[in-house]
């Protein structure tokens, strides 16, 4: 057949193709149809990937100098060897990819797997006979076909952004650790480790992976400081592999040590993404080293699958829970004022018309359930999926304080954005400063190690999916449970059921038992005329945990279990209110540092009491909140609380 007819000149904007060589120079020669737009675009793409590995020429420029008949040259791409032999069609494409260092497995399958050769040659012939349509389709899904998908810049930006996320996480959690799990904190990790040594000596570093086995508060502080230093170096692109390992190990140690205070989904998501960042980091002194090897495509796909899992499970748990508010699209009527730490824009969002909130709820399900699968498609639909997910995460971050969670989800989106798409974020005259393109593959040993690690992560992740895990045999579940403390793979999904009320715990102290003054928290709602401030990417762990405590006490109150004679009991191990009251009674300095203000400063109070209220956004601008009283615990002398 003749040329495709899509266009007959470069005026179409498809590019002129690779430089045409007419003089034999000892290289294999790729012969393509210079009058075919589809051929021209793809020849340009392969030339960009393979460089000067081959000489490129068009059949029109050769005239009758080639011994291959013209009809055969017009019907298929040809690769001519210096010795006169040649291959064509799908085999030529796979040979170019293999010898050009793009990918080797298609040629291996072509030569060794029965049926693969016949199928690919049929597909090639079909495309050759429909080049006009194939050109339009390739442009629709790939955009500029001539610009190949490479990931060198993507990896650099991803790893630097992971360093920023780590840095925010360490700087936020680190100063809170003495008050949370230090020796004088709410749930001292040292006492927990000592109890493990006594009651469960068989438990060691494998089951409780934290450096706190080897030290006290000094090591606790050193861990987050070293992690923060590693994060800074990671942002600067220095010794990326070592820094990624240091950050991941330090964060794992702190997450394990901090217990309930780091039991949130974003903490384990950072561990899962951070481990993959280790596998994706180059083994060089600098991230921008000219000797850096090609980013592993397998790790990139596992990162994308992690984002798909995160988004899809977030929507799936809402449907699977059977929650009525998600079913009737009324969930967002409650979300903005019942979420843990709303800030000013949440009040505006909550005042939106009900029809708009219902529409946003439906849109959220589209983005969480359907859009993630677009990340598995070629460039254009993949970019559309990335934009939709980023907009959702920005919307959540704009109306709520979820620490670094939304920003980490956006960073994961980078794994689906190739170099060409990333360069669009910079001015055209500055893009030449960034090194992109295809680099040599990593050594075989490293590829095998990284590949095995990715298979290991994927297997655990697959087994733990909520619809697969119940059907797994007991030995498999026992094997995966061995790795659970390391958070190699986890399940996700916030707000499976929407809370429709907002209980708040108010703690007060008094010197005379008559005049009571509340403790002021930094971010938790308290005074009715004060909105909660912005705290992201930081995460006030105490304020967050008290939101969960308040929900627990509200359920106990509704069930008739919470009464004056049981008010000071600790009903569940995850509740920290009893520990907090004991620390306040003894005026523990590290715990008081977690608060905005204590009524009597560092002086221990004489009396303590706590109460349970229901808060809701106010309808007018004179106040941010309205509240309804539910329960007040009997006052108790501070001297009745043990010092430890």
Backbone torsions as a table, in degrees:
resi	resn	phi	psi	omega
1	UNK	NA	165.0	179.4
2	UNK	-92.2	-167.5	-177.4
3	UNK	-63.2	165.1	-170.5
4	UNK	-70.2	-26.0	179.6
5	UNK	85.6	-0.1	179.6
6	UNK	-64.9	-39.1	171.0
7	UNK	-161.2	159.8	-177.4
8	UNK	-120.4	9.0	178.1
9	UNK	-151.6	169.0	-179.5
10	UNK	-77.7	-1.2	178.3
11	UNK	-64.2	-15.5	179.4
12	UNK	-70.7	-12.6	179.4
13	UNK	89.0	11.0	-177.3
14	UNK	-85.9	-2.8	179.4
15	UNK	93.8	160.8	-176.3
16	UNK	-90.7	-1.2	-178.7
17	UNK	83.3	-177.3	-179.9
18	UNK	-69.3	159.7	178.5
19	UNK	-60.5	134.6	-175.5
20	UNK	-85.8	128.7	178.0
21	UNK	-108.2	131.1	179.2
22	UNK	-114.9	-5.8	-177.9
23	UNK	-111.0	124.3	177.2
24	UNK	-60.4	133.5	-179.3
25	UNK	-132.6	21.7	176.8
26	UNK	90.5	-7.0	178.3
27	UNK	-93.4	157.5	170.9
28	UNK	-65.3	145.8	-174.5
29	UNK	-112.7	130.3	174.7
30	UNK	-97.0	122.3	-179.6
31	UNK	-109.0	123.3	-177.9
32	UNK	-134.3	164.1	-176.3
33	UNK	-81.9	106.4	-177.1
34	UNK	-70.1	-13.4	178.7
35	UNK	-94.8	4.7	-177.7
36	UNK	-106.5	117.9	-179.9
37	UNK	-61.0	-44.9	180.0
38	UNK	-58.7	-45.7	179.3
39	UNK	-64.1	-41.1	-177.8
40	UNK	-62.6	-43.0	-179.1
41	UNK	-63.7	-47.7	-176.0
42	UNK	-73.1	-31.1	173.9
43	UNK	-63.9	-40.1	176.9
44	UNK	-63.3	-39.9	-179.4
45	UNK	-63.7	-47.1	-177.3
46	UNK	-70.2	-33.7	177.0
47	UNK	-65.0	-38.9	178.4
48	UNK	-62.9	-30.5	-178.7
49	UNK	-85.4	-35.9	-172.8
50	UNK	-99.5	-11.1	178.2
51	UNK	63.8	-132.2	-176.5
52	UNK	-97.0	22.9	178.6
53	UNK	-60.9	-36.3	-178.0
54	UNK	-122.6	158.6	166.6
55	UNK	-91.3	139.9	-176.4
56	UNK	-117.1	137.0	179.0
57	UNK	-151.3	159.6	177.8
58	UNK	-102.5	154.0	179.0
59	UNK	-66.2	-28.1	-179.8
60	UNK	-68.9	-34.2	-178.1
61	UNK	-76.4	-15.6	-177.1
62	UNK	-89.8	-14.7	-178.0
63	UNK	60.1	-128.3	179.4
64	UNK	-106.8	20.6	-176.2
65	UNK	-75.7	-18.5	-179.3
66	UNK	-85.8	142.7	-179.2
67	UNK	-79.6	-13.1	179.6
68	UNK	-80.7	137.9	-177.2
69	UNK	-65.2	148.5	-172.8
70	UNK	-64.3	-36.0	-179.8
71	UNK	-61.0	-39.9	178.5
72	UNK	-67.6	-39.4	178.9
73	UNK	-65.2	-36.2	-179.6
74	UNK	-73.4	-23.5	-174.6
75	UNK	-90.7	-18.4	-174.8
76	UNK	-157.4	154.4	172.1
77	UNK	-68.0	141.9	-179.9
78	UNK	-125.8	144.2	173.0
79	UNK	-119.7	112.2	-176.0
80	UNK	-100.2	125.4	178.6
81	UNK	-84.4	156.9	178.4
82	UNK	-58.7	-26.2	-179.6
83	UNK	-83.9	4.1	177.3
84	UNK	97.8	-15.6	177.5
85	UNK	-75.3	162.3	-179.5
86	UNK	-153.3	158.3	170.4
87	UNK	-128.2	160.7	-175.8
88	UNK	-144.5	170.1	175.5
89	UNK	65.3	-139.8	-176.9
90	UNK	-61.3	-36.8	179.8
91	UNK	-64.0	-38.5	178.1
92	UNK	-64.7	-42.4	179.0
93	UNK	-60.7	-47.8	-177.9
94	UNK	-66.9	-34.1	178.5
95	UNK	-67.7	-42.2	177.0
96	UNK	-59.8	-44.0	-180.0
97	UNK	-63.9	-42.5	-176.5
98	UNK	-69.4	-51.1	-177.2
99	UNK	-74.4	-21.4	177.2
100	UNK	-84.9	-0.9	177.3
101	UNK	79.6	15.7	-179.7
102	UNK	-80.1	-61.0	175.3
103	UNK	-158.3	142.1	-174.6
104	UNK	-106.2	-20.6	-173.2
105	UNK	-66.5	-31.7	178.7
106	UNK	-62.3	-39.2	179.5
107	UNK	-67.9	-36.6	177.8
108	UNK	-63.9	-44.0	177.4
109	UNK	-62.6	-39.5	-179.2
110	UNK	-60.0	-38.1	-173.9
111	UNK	-91.6	-18.5	-172.0
112	UNK	-122.5	-19.3	-176.0
113	UNK	-100.6	118.1	180.0
114	UNK	-60.2	136.0	177.6
115	UNK	91.4	-24.3	-178.6
116	UNK	-66.8	-40.8	-179.9
117	UNK	-61.6	-47.4	-178.0
118	UNK	-63.3	-42.8	-178.3
119	UNK	-65.3	-44.8	-177.1
120	UNK	-71.0	-35.9	177.5
121	UNK	-67.9	-36.6	176.3
122	UNK	-64.6	-44.0	179.5
123	UNK	-63.1	-40.5	178.7
124	UNK	-62.8	-45.3	-179.5
125	UNK	-62.4	-39.0	179.7
126	UNK	-64.3	-44.4	178.2
127	UNK	-63.8	-38.5	-179.9
128	UNK	-63.0	-30.3	179.0
129	UNK	-87.3	-5.0	-179.6
130	UNK	-135.0	47.3	-172.8
131	UNK	-67.1	-34.3	179.6
132	UNK	-62.2	-49.3	178.1
133	UNK	-66.2	-39.1	178.8
134	UNK	-63.2	-35.6	178.6
135	UNK	-65.5	-44.4	179.6
136	UNK	-64.8	-41.1	179.6
137	UNK	-66.7	-42.1	-179.0
138	UNK	-64.9	-36.9	176.8
139	UNK	-68.9	-32.6	-179.5
140	UNK	-67.9	-34.5	-176.0
141	UNK	-100.7	-21.0	-177.9
142	UNK	-112.1	-10.3	-175.9
143	UNK	70.3	-121.6	176.6
144	UNK	-78.2	100.3	-177.4
145	UNK	-61.3	-32.8	-175.8
146	UNK	-63.9	-23.9	-179.0
147	UNK	-94.6	111.1	-175.0
148	UNK	-75.9	163.4	174.8
149	UNK	-79.9	111.2	172.1
150	UNK	-126.4	162.1	-166.9
151	UNK	-133.9	19.7	-179.0
152	UNK	-67.3	-51.0	177.5
153	UNK	-66.3	-37.8	179.0
154	UNK	-57.1	-47.6	-179.4
155	UNK	-63.1	-41.4	-179.6
156	UNK	-61.2	-46.1	-179.2
157	UNK	-67.0	-40.8	-179.7
158	UNK	-61.2	-48.5	-176.9
159	UNK	-67.2	-38.1	176.9
160	UNK	-65.4	-40.8	178.4
161	UNK	-67.6	-36.0	173.9
162	UNK	-61.9	-37.0	175.1
163	UNK	-61.0	-40.2	177.5
164	UNK	-64.1	-41.4	178.3
165	UNK	-63.2	-46.6	177.0
166	UNK	-57.7	-44.7	-177.6
167	UNK	-61.2	-45.5	177.1
168	UNK	-61.9	-39.3	-179.6
169	UNK	-66.0	-45.8	-179.5
170	UNK	-66.5	-44.1	-178.2
171	UNK	-68.3	-27.2	177.3
172	UNK	-78.8	-49.4	-175.4
173	UNK	-75.5	-39.3	-172.5
174	UNK	-51.4	-56.3	-179.1
175	UNK	-63.9	-19.3	179.5
176	UNK	-84.1	-17.9	-172.3
177	UNK	-58.7	-41.9	178.8
178	UNK	-57.8	-39.2	179.5
179	UNK	-78.2	-24.8	-178.0
180	UNK	-86.8	-54.9	-172.9
181	UNK	-133.0	15.0	176.7
182	UNK	-75.0	-178.2	-177.6
183	UNK	-58.7	-35.1	178.2
184	UNK	-106.7	20.6	-176.9
185	UNK	-89.4	-173.1	-174.8
186	UNK	-71.0	-41.9	179.4
187	UNK	-136.4	82.0	-173.5
188	UNK	-57.8	123.8	-179.0
189	UNK	-70.9	-29.4	178.7
190	UNK	-62.5	-43.1	178.1
191	UNK	-64.9	-35.8	178.8
192	UNK	-65.9	-45.3	179.3
193	UNK	-63.3	-41.7	178.5
194	UNK	-62.5	-39.7	178.3
195	UNK	-65.0	-37.7	177.4
196	UNK	-64.7	-40.9	179.4
197	UNK	-62.0	-31.5	-176.9
198	UNK	-85.6	-47.2	-171.6
199	UNK	-92.5	-25.0	-178.1
200	UNK	-140.2	69.0	-176.8
201	UNK	-63.1	-18.2	179.3
202	UNK	-75.0	-16.8	178.8
203	UNK	-79.6	128.5	-179.1
204	UNK	-136.0	-152.5	-174.7
205	UNK	-64.5	-29.4	-179.3
206	UNK	-65.9	-39.3	-178.4
207	UNK	-89.5	-26.4	178.5
208	UNK	-130.2	80.8	-173.2
209	UNK	-77.9	86.4	177.1
210	UNK	-146.2	147.2	177.5
211	UNK	-71.5	-9.3	-178.7
212	UNK	-67.4	-7.6	170.3
213	UNK	-63.6	-22.1	-170.8
214	UNK	-113.3	6.2	-177.9
215	UNK	-173.8	-179.3	-176.9
216	UNK	-109.9	-139.7	-174.9
217	UNK	-63.5	-32.1	178.7
218	UNK	-62.6	-42.8	178.1
219	UNK	-69.1	-33.7	177.6
220	UNK	-60.4	-45.2	178.6
221	UNK	-69.3	-40.6	-179.4
222	UNK	-62.4	-34.5	-177.6
223	UNK	-63.4	-47.3	-177.6
224	UNK	-74.2	-29.5	177.6
225	UNK	-68.4	-44.9	176.8
226	UNK	-62.2	-40.6	177.1
227	UNK	-61.5	-41.4	178.8
228	UNK	-65.3	-39.7	177.0
229	UNK	-63.3	-43.1	176.7
230	UNK	-61.4	-36.2	179.2
231	UNK	-67.1	-40.1	177.3
232	UNK	-62.5	-45.2	178.0
233	UNK	-62.5	-35.0	178.6
234	UNK	-65.9	-39.9	177.1
235	UNK	-64.2	-38.3	-179.7
236	UNK	-77.6	-9.4	178.8
237	UNK	78.6	27.0	-178.7
238	UNK	-98.7	131.0	179.7
239	UNK	41.0	61.6	-169.2
240	UNK	-58.2	-41.0	-177.6
241	UNK	-65.5	-47.1	179.9
242	UNK	-62.9	-43.3	-179.3
243	UNK	-65.2	-39.2	178.3
244	UNK	-63.5	-39.1	178.2
245	UNK	-66.2	-45.2	-179.4
246	UNK	-60.9	-46.1	-179.0
247	UNK	-62.7	-45.5	-179.1
248	UNK	-64.3	-45.4	-178.2
249	UNK	-65.8	-41.1	179.3
250	UNK	-65.6	-41.7	-179.5
251	UNK	-68.6	-38.8	176.5
252	UNK	-60.3	-43.9	179.9
253	UNK	-60.9	-43.2	-178.2
254	UNK	-71.8	-40.1	178.8
255	UNK	-61.9	-40.6	177.9
256	UNK	-67.1	-43.4	-176.7
257	UNK	-68.7	-35.9	-174.3
258	UNK	-80.5	-8.6	172.0
259	UNK	57.2	-122.6	-174.0
260	UNK	-62.3	-26.9	-176.0
261	UNK	-76.1	-14.9	176.0
262	UNK	-122.8	29.3	179.9
263	UNK	-91.6	28.9	-177.6
264	UNK	-96.6	160.3	-173.4
265	UNK	-65.9	-32.7	-178.9
266	UNK	-72.2	-26.2	177.9
267	UNK	-68.1	-42.7	178.5
268	UNK	-77.7	-27.5	175.4
269	UNK	-64.6	-38.4	177.2
270	UNK	-64.7	-36.2	176.5
271	UNK	-67.0	-43.0	-179.1
272	UNK	-66.7	-45.2	177.9
273	UNK	-68.7	-35.9	-179.7
274	UNK	-66.4	-35.2	177.1
275	UNK	-66.2	-40.2	176.8
276	UNK	-67.2	-32.1	176.1
277	UNK	-64.0	-34.0	175.3
278	UNK	-60.8	-46.9	-178.7
279	UNK	-66.4	-26.4	-176.0
280	UNK	-90.7	-10.4	-176.0
281	UNK	-76.1	138.7	179.2
282	UNK	-77.2	151.2	178.8
283	UNK	-89.9	71.6	179.7
284	UNK	-140.1	167.8	178.0
285	UNK	-74.6	-32.2	-179.6
286	UNK	-128.4	146.3	179.4
287	UNK	-65.4	-29.0	-178.7
288	UNK	-99.1	17.9	-179.1
289	UNK	-59.1	140.3	177.0
290	UNK	-66.3	-15.7	179.6
291	UNK	-91.8	5.0	-176.8
292	UNK	-64.7	141.8	-178.3
293	UNK	-91.1	171.6	-178.2
294	UNK	-63.8	135.5	175.9
295	UNK	-60.9	139.9	-178.9
296	UNK	-66.5	120.3	177.4
297	UNK	-66.9	-28.6	-179.7
298	UNK	-67.3	-44.0	177.7
299	UNK	-62.5	-40.3	178.9
300	UNK	-60.2	-42.1	179.1
301	UNK	-67.3	-35.4	177.1
302	UNK	-67.0	-37.4	175.1
303	UNK	-62.3	-43.0	178.1
304	UNK	-64.1	-41.8	178.2
305	UNK	-64.5	-32.7	174.8
306	UNK	-62.9	-42.8	177.6
307	UNK	-66.2	-40.5	176.8
308	UNK	-60.7	-44.0	178.8
309	UNK	-62.3	-45.2	-180.0
310	UNK	-58.3	-48.0	-176.1
311	UNK	-72.7	-47.2	-175.4
312	UNK	-64.7	-43.8	179.8
313	UNK	-65.2	-30.1	177.4
314	UNK	-62.7	-36.5	176.1
315	UNK	-81.4	-36.1	-176.1
316	UNK	-64.5	-41.5	-177.6
317	UNK	-64.8	-30.8	178.8
318	UNK	-68.2	-41.1	177.9
319	UNK	-71.4	-42.3	-175.4
320	UNK	-68.2	-28.0	-177.5
321	UNK	-69.6	-23.4	-176.9
322	UNK	72.4	17.1	-178.7
323	UNK	-63.5	130.9	-174.9
324	UNK	-66.4	-35.8	-176.8
325	UNK	-66.3	-34.1	175.1
326	UNK	-74.3	-33.7	-178.7
327	UNK	-68.5	-36.7	-177.6
328	UNK	-102.5	14.3	175.4
329	UNK	62.6	28.0	178.1
330	UNK	-103.3	3.5	-173.0
331	UNK	-60.1	-39.7	-176.7
332	UNK	-72.6	-12.8	172.9
333	UNK	-67.9	-19.7	179.6
334	UNK	-109.2	-30.3	-168.1
335	UNK	-56.2	-47.8	-168.8
336	UNK	-65.0	-28.9	-179.4
337	UNK	-105.3	-9.9	177.0
338	UNK	-101.3	-9.1	179.3
339	UNK	-64.0	160.8	-171.1
340	UNK	-54.8	-53.0	-174.9
341	UNK	-134.7	75.8	178.2
342	UNK	-70.7	149.9	173.0
343	UNK	-124.5	-175.0	-164.3
344	UNK	-47.3	-48.7	-178.2
345	UNK	-61.0	-21.8	178.4
346	UNK	-63.7	-34.6	178.8
347	UNK	-63.7	-39.8	178.1
348	UNK	-67.7	-43.6	-179.3
349	UNK	-63.2	-38.2	-178.7
350	UNK	-66.9	-23.1	-179.7
351	UNK	-86.5	2.1	180.0
352	UNK	-65.9	155.1	177.4
353	UNK	-58.8	148.9	-177.9
354	UNK	-62.1	-35.0	-179.6
355	UNK	-64.8	-35.9	178.8
356	UNK	-69.6	-41.2	178.4
357	UNK	-64.1	-37.7	177.5
358	UNK	-66.2	-39.6	178.5
359	UNK	-65.2	-41.7	178.1
360	UNK	-65.2	-34.1	177.5
361	UNK	-64.0	-44.0	177.6
362	UNK	-64.3	-41.5	178.5
363	UNK	-62.3	-36.3	177.9
364	UNK	-61.6	-41.4	178.8
365	UNK	-64.9	-36.8	177.9
366	UNK	-62.4	-46.0	-177.6
367	UNK	-68.3	-36.9	-176.8
368	UNK	-81.3	-34.1	-174.0
369	UNK	-96.7	-33.7	-172.3
370	UNK	-110.7	-42.3	-175.9
371	UNK	-60.4	-38.2	-177.8
372	UNK	-54.7	-31.0	-178.4
373	UNK	-70.3	-17.6	175.5
374	UNK	-68.2	-19.5	179.0
375	UNK	-67.9	-15.9	179.8
376	UNK	-90.4	-0.9	-175.9
377	UNK	-98.0	175.1	179.5
378	UNK	-64.5	-174.6	-163.8
379	UNK	-55.0	-52.3	-172.6
380	UNK	-66.6	-54.0	177.1
381	UNK	-62.8	-30.9	177.8
382	UNK	-64.2	-41.5	178.8
383	UNK	-65.7	-39.0	177.1
384	UNK	-61.1	-42.8	178.0
385	UNK	-62.7	-41.9	179.1
386	UNK	-61.3	-46.5	-178.8
387	UNK	-60.6	-42.5	-179.8
388	UNK	-63.2	-44.0	-179.4
389	UNK	-66.7	-42.2	179.6
390	UNK	-62.5	-42.3	179.0
391	UNK	-62.6	-40.3	177.4
392	UNK	-62.8	-45.8	-179.0
393	UNK	-65.3	-38.2	177.0
394	UNK	-66.0	-37.2	177.2
395	UNK	-64.2	-40.7	178.4
396	UNK	-67.1	-43.1	-179.7
397	UNK	-65.3	-31.2	-178.0
398	UNK	-73.5	-17.6	-175.6
399	UNK	-120.4	0.9	-179.2
400	UNK	-154.4	159.1	179.2
401	UNK	-102.3	98.5	178.9
402	UNK	-117.0	33.7	176.9
403	UNK	60.2	-130.6	-179.0
404	UNK	-97.1	7.7	-172.3
405	UNK	-58.6	-53.3	-177.3
406	UNK	-65.5	-35.8	179.9
407	UNK	-70.6	-34.4	175.7
408	UNK	-66.9	-39.7	177.0
409	UNK	-62.3	-38.0	177.9
410	UNK	-67.1	-39.4	177.9
411	UNK	-62.4	-39.1	177.3
412	UNK	-61.3	-30.5	178.0
413	UNK	-61.6	-25.8	-178.9
414	UNK	-60.1	-29.5	-179.3
415	UNK	-64.2	-16.2	179.5
416	UNK	-101.7	5.0	-177.4
417	UNK	-112.1	111.8	-177.0
418	UNK	-77.4	174.6	-175.5
419	UNK	-56.0	-43.0	-176.7
420	UNK	-62.4	-40.0	179.2
421	UNK	-71.0	-37.7	179.2
422	UNK	-65.1	-37.4	-178.8
423	UNK	-62.8	-22.5	178.1
424	UNK	-64.9	-17.2	179.7
425	UNK	-78.0	-13.0	-179.8
426	UNK	-107.4	152.8	175.0
427	UNK	-57.7	148.2	-175.8
428	UNK	-57.7	-37.9	-176.6
429	UNK	-77.4	-2.5	179.1
430	UNK	-109.4	-5.4	-173.9
431	UNK	-70.5	-23.5	-178.5
432	UNK	-67.9	-14.2	-178.6
433	UNK	-75.5	-15.3	-174.7
434	UNK	-101.4	131.6	178.9
435	UNK	-83.1	120.9	176.4
436	UNK	-131.0	177.7	178.0
437	UNK	117.7	-176.4	-176.9
438	UNK	-94.5	129.7	176.6
439	UNK	-107.8	170.0	177.5
440	UNK	-64.3	146.9	179.8
441	UNK	-67.6	154.9	177.6
442	UNK	-65.5	159.6	177.1
443	UNK	-55.7	152.4	-175.7
444	UNK	-56.9	-41.3	-178.1
445	UNK	-60.2	-45.7	179.6
446	UNK	-65.2	-38.8	178.7
447	UNK	-64.0	-38.2	178.4
448	UNK	-66.6	-44.1	179.6
449	UNK	-63.1	-48.0	-179.7
450	UNK	-64.3	-41.4	178.4
451	UNK	-62.1	-43.4	177.4
452	UNK	-63.1	-39.8	178.5
453	UNK	-64.1	-40.8	179.6
454	UNK	-65.5	-41.2	177.4
455	UNK	-62.6	-39.8	178.5
456	UNK	-62.0	-47.7	179.4
457	UNK	-62.9	-44.7	-179.3
458	UNK	-63.7	-38.4	-179.0
459	UNK	-64.8	-44.0	179.1
460	UNK	-66.2	-41.8	179.6
461	UNK	-62.1	-41.8	-179.4
462	UNK	-66.3	-43.8	-178.7
463	UNK	-63.0	-33.1	-175.7
464	UNK	-83.9	-4.0	177.6
465	UNK	-59.2	137.2	-170.7
466	UNK	-61.8	-24.9	179.2
467	UNK	-92.6	-5.3	177.7
468	UNK	-106.9	-37.4	-174.5
469	UNK	-54.7	-42.7	-178.6
470	UNK	-61.4	-24.8	-177.5
471	UNK	-91.6	-1.9	-178.4
472	UNK	-76.8	141.5	176.3
473	UNK	-66.1	156.8	-175.8
474	UNK	-57.2	-43.0	179.6
475	UNK	-59.4	-36.9	179.1
476	UNK	-66.8	-42.9	178.9
477	UNK	-64.9	-37.9	177.4
478	UNK	-65.0	-37.7	178.8
479	UNK	-65.3	-45.1	179.9
480	UNK	-67.8	-30.9	179.5
481	UNK	-66.2	-25.5	177.2
482	UNK	-61.1	-31.4	-176.0
483	UNK	-97.1	-4.5	-177.0
484	UNK	-58.6	-41.3	179.3
485	UNK	-62.1	-18.5	-179.0
486	UNK	-90.6	-6.9	175.1
487	UNK	53.9	45.5	178.8
488	UNK	-70.2	-34.9	176.8
489	UNK	-149.7	141.1	-176.9
490	UNK	-142.0	168.1	172.5
491	UNK	-100.9	156.1	-174.0
492	UNK	-135.4	170.0	177.8
493	UNK	140.3	98.2	179.2
494	UNK	-85.0	152.7	172.9
495	UNK	53.3	51.2	174.5
496	UNK	-58.4	-39.8	171.6
497	UNK	-121.6	134.9	-176.2
498	UNK	-84.0	129.6	173.5
499	UNK	-74.2	134.7	-177.1
500	UNK	-108.8	2.1	173.7
501	UNK	-133.9	164.3	179.3
502	UNK	-128.0	89.9	174.8
503	UNK	-77.6	146.1	177.1
504	UNK	-134.3	139.8	176.0
505	UNK	-95.3	126.4	177.1
506	UNK	-114.5	123.6	-179.3
507	UNK	-109.0	131.3	-176.9
508	UNK	-129.1	154.1	175.9
509	UNK	-129.3	160.6	-178.3
510	UNK	-152.2	151.0	174.6
511	UNK	-97.5	-26.1	-176.7
512	UNK	-115.7	-3.1	-178.7
513	UNK	79.8	3.5	-178.8
514	UNK	-116.1	-46.8	-178.3
515	UNK	-99.2	120.9	-174.4
516	UNK	-114.4	137.6	179.9
517	UNK	-127.5	129.4	-177.2
518	UNK	-78.7	151.1	169.5
519	UNK	-75.1	139.3	-178.8
520	UNK	-101.6	127.0	177.0
521	UNK	-98.3	157.3	-174.6
522	UNK	-70.9	-39.4	-171.2
523	UNK	-128.9	-18.8	-178.9
524	UNK	-74.4	137.2	177.8
525	UNK	-56.4	140.4	178.9
526	UNK	-148.1	-89.1	176.4
527	UNK	-59.9	140.1	-174.2
528	UNK	-70.6	-22.7	-176.1
529	UNK	-97.5	10.9	-178.3
530	UNK	-122.2	124.0	175.3
531	UNK	-78.6	158.0	174.2
532	UNK	-73.1	133.4	-178.2
533	UNK	-81.6	171.0	174.4
534	UNK	-74.5	133.1	178.4
535	UNK	-128.1	-8.6	-178.9
536	UNK	-72.8	150.6	6.1
537	UNK	-81.7	7.5	175.5
538	UNK	-71.2	164.0	-178.0
539	UNK	-137.5	102.6	176.9
540	UNK	-74.0	97.8	-169.4
541	UNK	-64.4	-39.4	-179.8
542	UNK	-65.9	-46.9	179.6
543	UNK	-60.0	-41.0	179.2
544	UNK	-64.3	-45.4	-176.2
545	UNK	-67.3	-30.5	177.8
546	UNK	-67.9	-25.1	173.9
547	UNK	-64.2	-43.1	177.3
548	UNK	-67.3	-39.3	177.8
549	UNK	-60.3	-43.9	-178.6
550	UNK	-61.3	-40.8	177.5
551	UNK	-62.7	-39.5	178.8
552	UNK	-63.3	-46.4	-178.6
553	UNK	-68.3	-31.3	176.2
554	UNK	-65.4	-41.9	177.5
555	UNK	-63.1	-40.0	177.7
556	UNK	-64.8	-38.5	178.4
557	UNK	-65.9	-45.9	179.9
558	UNK	-64.2	-30.8	179.8
559	UNK	-84.0	-2.8	-179.7
560	UNK	78.3	11.6	-179.6
561	UNK	-85.1	-35.0	-180.0
562	UNK	-80.7	110.6	-179.6
563	UNK	-133.9	167.7	178.9
564	UNK	-54.8	-34.8	-177.7
565	UNK	-80.5	-10.7	178.1
566	UNK	-115.2	6.0	-170.3
567	UNK	-61.1	-28.9	-175.4
568	UNK	-99.9	9.0	177.3
569	UNK	-76.4	154.1	169.9
570	UNK	-100.6	109.8	-172.0
571	UNK	-84.2	-30.2	-178.8
572	UNK	-136.9	151.3	-176.1
573	UNK	-68.2	-25.4	-177.8
574	UNK	-81.3	-11.6	178.7
575	UNK	-74.0	131.1	-178.1
576	UNK	-107.2	-1.9	-179.9
577	UNK	-57.2	-46.2	178.4
578	UNK	-59.1	-41.4	178.0
579	UNK	-65.9	-38.0	179.4
580	UNK	-65.9	-42.2	179.3
581	UNK	-64.2	-39.6	177.9
582	UNK	-64.2	-41.9	179.5
583	UNK	-66.1	-38.7	178.8
584	UNK	-69.0	-36.7	179.0
585	UNK	-63.0	-31.7	-179.9
586	UNK	-99.3	7.1	178.3
587	UNK	51.0	50.3	179.0
588	UNK	-65.0	119.6	-176.5
589	UNK	-57.7	-50.2	179.8
590	UNK	-59.8	-33.6	178.7
591	UNK	-74.2	-41.6	178.1
592	UNK	-61.5	-29.2	178.3
593	UNK	-65.9	-19.6	178.6
594	UNK	-79.1	-13.1	-176.5
595	UNK	-97.7	161.7	173.5
596	UNK	-72.3	-45.0	-179.7
597	UNK	-163.0	145.8	172.6
598	UNK	-108.2	141.0	-175.6
599	UNK	-53.2	-38.2	-177.1
600	UNK	-117.5	24.4	177.8
601	UNK	61.3	-130.0	-178.1
602	UNK	-84.1	0.7	-179.3
603	UNK	-83.6	128.9	178.4
604	UNK	-63.6	141.8	178.1
605	UNK	-76.0	166.9	175.1
606	UNK	-90.8	-39.8	-179.1
607	UNK	-128.0	151.3	174.7
608	UNK	-134.6	147.8	170.2
609	UNK	-153.5	161.0	175.9
610	UNK	-136.2	156.6	-178.3
611	UNK	-140.8	160.0	-178.5
612	UNK	-117.1	127.4	-178.2
613	UNK	-128.5	157.9	170.4
614	UNK	-108.0	123.1	-179.7
615	UNK	-103.4	154.2	172.8
616	UNK	-155.3	149.1	177.0
617	UNK	-57.7	138.3	176.2
618	UNK	-75.9	153.3	-179.5
619	UNK	-84.5	-16.2	-176.6
620	UNK	-116.6	167.6	-179.2
621	UNK	-82.2	-3.3	-178.8
622	UNK	-72.9	-21.5	178.7
623	UNK	-149.9	154.6	178.7
624	UNK	-87.2	-29.5	-173.6
625	UNK	-131.9	153.7	161.5
626	UNK	-120.9	157.6	-178.3
627	UNK	-147.8	157.1	-179.6
628	UNK	-129.0	131.9	-177.2
629	UNK	-78.7	136.3	178.2
630	UNK	-113.1	-47.2	-170.3
631	UNK	-160.6	143.4	172.7
632	UNK	-130.2	127.1	178.6
633	UNK	-75.4	147.3	177.1
634	UNK	-58.6	143.8	178.3
635	UNK	-63.0	148.5	-178.0
636	UNK	-139.0	140.8	179.1
637	UNK	-67.7	137.9	178.6
638	UNK	-64.7	-28.7	-179.6
639	UNK	-67.9	-14.9	178.7
640	UNK	-77.2	-12.9	-178.6
641	UNK	-87.6	131.0	177.6
642	UNK	-66.5	153.4	-177.9
643	UNK	-70.1	-22.3	-179.6
644	UNK	-148.8	NA	NA
